[in-house]
Amino acid sequence: MKTTKSEAQFVSKFGINLWAYKTGSNKVGFVHTEVGEGHFEEFYHKKSTFIYYILEGEGIFFLDGVKTPVKATDLLVIPPNTKIYYFGKMKLNLITVPAWDSSEEVHVRNIEK
């Protein structure tokens, strides 16, 4: 299955722009994310593991409140129920296993810039 960026679902929220690509499966999801300053929402997902690959830039992820610096070519694997937010100027690819389902995502709080 092929999906182009123009066919991906575009969403802009909490300081990030993302393109959710169709994978043809509920077992895996793929999202390209561009971040100017940070993702200003702390959240967690009940079921999906989030696998981030940092394409460009650098930043700091906060995982359950623990600072985790990242830079281009780093891979970050985040298990379900881990609270996430991050700062930095980055381009990221995100794989979710199983595919992201909005009904399983929990908003914890908004983050101040």
C-alpha atoms as one frame of an Amber mdcrd trajectory, in Angstrom:
protein
   0.000   0.000   0.000   1.317   3.424  -0.945   0.233   6.713   0.652   1.616
  10.100  -0.350   1.982  13.092   1.981  -0.882  14.824   0.162  -3.121  11.815
   0.951  -2.128  11.685   4.629  -4.445  13.216   7.227  -2.986  16.581   8.350
  -3.453  17.778  11.940  -2.026  20.846  13.678  -2.294  20.817  17.485  -0.418
  21.799  20.650   2.525  23.242  18.670   3.072  20.346  16.261   2.096  19.599
  12.677   1.557  15.980  11.808   0.637  13.857   8.826  -1.002  10.510   9.623
  -0.409   8.063   6.786  -2.758   5.201   5.959  -1.149   1.824   6.600  -4.072
  -0.427   5.724  -3.846  -2.072   9.136  -4.952  -1.406  12.700  -1.807  -3.207
  13.884   0.582  -0.348  13.037   0.329   3.395  12.464   2.762   5.860  10.870
   2.928   9.611  11.473   5.390  12.248  10.246   5.678  15.120  12.759   7.275
  18.559  12.482   7.902  20.507  15.669   8.854  24.203  15.819   9.260  24.587
  19.597   7.580  21.668  21.291   4.493  19.544  21.864   2.685  21.552  24.517
   0.420  18.806  25.787   1.249  16.061  28.259  -0.587  12.877  27.293  -0.369
   9.119  27.360  -1.810   6.329  25.296  -3.424   3.327  26.986  -2.534   0.690
  24.370   0.043   1.861  21.806   3.811   1.767  22.038   5.182   4.961  20.455
   8.401   4.543  18.462   9.931   7.909  17.506  12.813   8.220  15.042  14.389
  11.683  15.080  15.051  12.717  11.474  16.355  16.255  12.061  17.072  18.565
  14.955  17.239  17.977  18.679  15.116  18.335  21.761  14.108  17.004  25.146
  11.340  14.486  25.730   9.789  14.284  29.183   8.732  10.686  29.856   6.856
  10.352  33.137   8.636  13.590  34.093  12.157  12.303  33.320  14.225  14.449
  30.895  15.388  12.458  27.880  17.562  14.446  25.428  17.268  13.390  21.761
  18.975  14.339  18.501  18.874  13.354  14.828  19.231   9.577  14.252  18.080
   8.666  17.792  15.320   6.103  18.275  12.979   6.421  21.247  10.657   3.548
  22.230   7.905   4.575  24.661   5.612   1.923  26.191   1.870   2.444  26.740
   0.774   4.478  29.781   3.952   6.623  29.733   3.243  10.346  30.074   4.825
  12.250  27.156   5.573  15.842  26.152   8.604  17.386  24.478  10.435  20.547
  23.463  12.756  21.268  20.547  12.898  21.955  16.841  12.662  18.546  15.179
  11.297  16.419  12.377  10.204  13.006  13.629   8.722   9.825  12.295   6.408
   8.020  14.692   5.331   4.397  14.455   2.541   3.285  16.790   1.924  -0.361
  17.645  -0.991  -1.037  17.561  -2.158   1.820  15.356  -3.046   4.998  17.265
  -6.684   5.201  18.325  -7.885   8.561  19.656 -10.270   6.899  22.116  -7.245
   5.374  23.911  -5.310   8.654  24.278  -5.558  10.514  27.590  -4.926  14.255
  27.928  -3.075  14.970  31.179  -2.472  18.723  30.935  -1.473  21.600  28.698
   2.205  22.604  28.923   3.296  26.246  29.070   5.904  27.450  26.566
